[in-house]
Amino acid sequence: MSIEQVLEKVVACLQQERIQFGIGGSLLLHHHGLPVTPLDIDLVVALADAERTVLLLSEMGTVLEQDEMSLYATEVFKEFMIEGIDLDLMSGLQVHHDEGVFVYPFDEQSIDSTGLPFMALVDWYVIYQLIPGRDQKVTMIEDVFTKQEVDHERLEQLRQLVLPKAVRNRIDQWLN
């Protein structure tokens, strides 16, 4: 199966079960027309739905063993292999940085309700700044921001969280 087919199958299952989730990562960037080739599916799920989602995805594929990463303090992180496609499930997403811990505020209101449930691009703009080696993706998102309206309200909400000063400063350029 292709990544699109697996995504369609997973989305249909989770929506049928009324799971609150959003699609992020490279699929989100690809959705916005950025020159990336998605190799996996990144899903962020409401904490209240995490346990049920793990069970549903376990029935669809295999749970993979993953390495512990000290950068993340995410409450639920599971990696699945479904029809040959890697799927990462995150819930209670948290990232350690030099100035504390960023706790991602999953908000169903920031999920696109038309078509596939993609997360807000500004969310991944902030998340990618906290993950080493994602500078190119951050720059690509900024390029999108120069061509379309930026969700100032959501970006301001994220800026108020525990973020490194450098990330807050970079966000400020889009809020002013």
C-alpha positions in Angstrom: 0.0 0.0 0.0 1.1 3.6 -0.6 1.5 6.1 2.2 -1.7 7.8 0.9 -3.7 4.6 1.0 -2.5 3.8 4.6 -3.3 7.4 5.7 -6.8 7.1 4.2 -7.4 3.8 6.0 -6.1 5.1 9.4 -8.0 8.4 9.1 -11.3 6.6 8.3 -10.8 4.3 11.3 -10.0 7.1 13.7 -12.8 9.3 12.5 -15.3 6.5 12.8 -14.2 6.0 16.4 -14.4 9.8 17.0 -10.7 10.0 17.9 -9.4 13.6 18.2 -6.2 13.7 16.1 -4.3 15.7 13.5 -1.8 14.9 10.8 1.6 16.6 11.1 5.2 16.2 10.0 6.2 15.9 6.4 2.7 15.0 5.2 1.5 18.4 6.5 4.4 20.1 4.7 3.6 18.2 1.5 0.0 19.2 1.9 1.1 22.8 1.8 3.0 22.2 -1.4 6.5 22.1 0.1 9.1 20.1 -1.7 9.3 17.2 0.8 8.7 13.5 0.2 6.8 12.0 3.2 8.3 8.7 4.3 6.0 8.2 7.3 2.8 9.3 8.9 3.0 11.6 12.0 -0.2 11.7 14.1 -0.8 13.8 17.2 -3.8 12.5 19.2 -5.7 14.0 22.2 -4.4 12.5 25.4 -7.9 11.3 26.3 -7.9 9.2 23.1 -4.3 7.9 23.2 -5.0 4.5 24.8 -7.8 3.7 22.4 -5.8 4.9 19.4 -2.9 2.6 20.3 -5.3 -0.4 20.5 -6.9 0.5 17.1 -3.5 1.0 15.4 -2.2 -2.2 16.9 -5.0 -4.1 15.2 -4.1 -2.5 11.9 -0.3 -3.2 12.1 2.7 -4.0 14.3 4.0 -1.9 17.2 7.7 -1.3 16.7 10.3 -1.0 19.4 11.7 2.5 19.7 14.7 4.0 21.3 14.3 6.3 24.3 15.1 9.9 23.2 16.0 12.3 26.0 14.9 15.2 23.8 11.3 14.2 24.2 9.1 13.9 27.3 6.0 12.9 25.2 3.5 11.1 27.4 2.6 8.6 24.7 4.9 7.8 21.7 4.4 4.6 19.7 5.7 3.7 16.3 3.7 1.3 14.1 4.3 -0.4 10.8 1.0 -0.6 8.9 1.0 -2.2 5.4 4.7 -1.3 5.1 4.3 2.3 6.1 5.8 3.7 9.3 3.4 5.6 11.5 4.4 7.7 14.6 1.7 8.3 17.2 2.3 11.2 19.7 0.1 12.3 22.5 0.9 14.7 25.2 3.8 15.9 23.0 6.6 17.5 25.0 10.1 18.6 24.0 13.0 19.3 26.4 15.2 22.4 25.6 17.8 24.5 27.4 15.1 26.7 29.0 12.6 24.1 30.1 10.1 21.8 28.5 7.7 22.8 25.7 4.3 21.2 26.3 2.3 21.1 23.0 -1.3 22.2 23.6 -3.3 19.8 21.4 -6.3 21.9 20.2 -8.9 20.3 18.0 -9.8 23.8 16.9 -6.4 24.1 15.2 -7.1 21.0 13.0 -8.3 21.6 9.5 -11.9 20.5 9.3 -12.1 20.4 5.5 -10.8 17.2 4.0 -8.0 15.3 5.8 -7.5 16.6 9.4 -4.2 18.4 9.0 -2.7 20.2 11.9 -2.0 24.0 11.8 1.3 24.8 10.0 2.2 27.3 12.7 2.2 24.4 15.2 4.8 22.5 13.3 6.7 25.7 12.7 7.3 25.9 16.5 7.8 22.1 16.9 10.4 21.9 14.2 12.4 24.7 15.8 12.8 22.5 18.9 14.0 19.5 17.0 17.7 19.5 16.0 18.3 19.2 12.2 14.9 20.6 11.1 16.2 24.1 10.1 15.4 23.5 6.4 11.8 22.6 7.2 11.5 25.8 9.4 12.8 27.9 6.5 10.4 26.3 4.1 7.5 27.0 6.4 8.7 30.6 6.7 8.6 30.8 2.9 4.9 29.7 3.0 4.3 32.4 5.7 5.5 35.1 3.2 2.8 34.0 0.7 -0.2 33.4 2.9 -1.9 34.7 6.0 -0.3 33.5 9.2 -2.6 32.4 12.1 -1.5 35.1 14.5 -3.8 34.0 17.2 -2.5 30.4 17.4 1.1 31.6 17.0 0.7 34.0 19.9 -0.8 31.2 22.0 2.2 29.0 21.2 4.6 31.9 21.9 3.3 32.1 25.5 4.5 28.6 26.3 7.9 27.6 27.6 10.1 28.2 24.5 13.8 29.1 24.1 14.3 32.9 23.6 15.6 32.3 20.1 12.3 30.5 19.1 10.2 33.3 20.7 12.3 35.9 18.8 11.8 34.0 15.5 8.0 33.9 16.2 8.0 37.6 16.9 8.9 38.4 13.3 5.6 36.9 12.2 3.5 38.6 14.9 4.8 42.2 14.2 
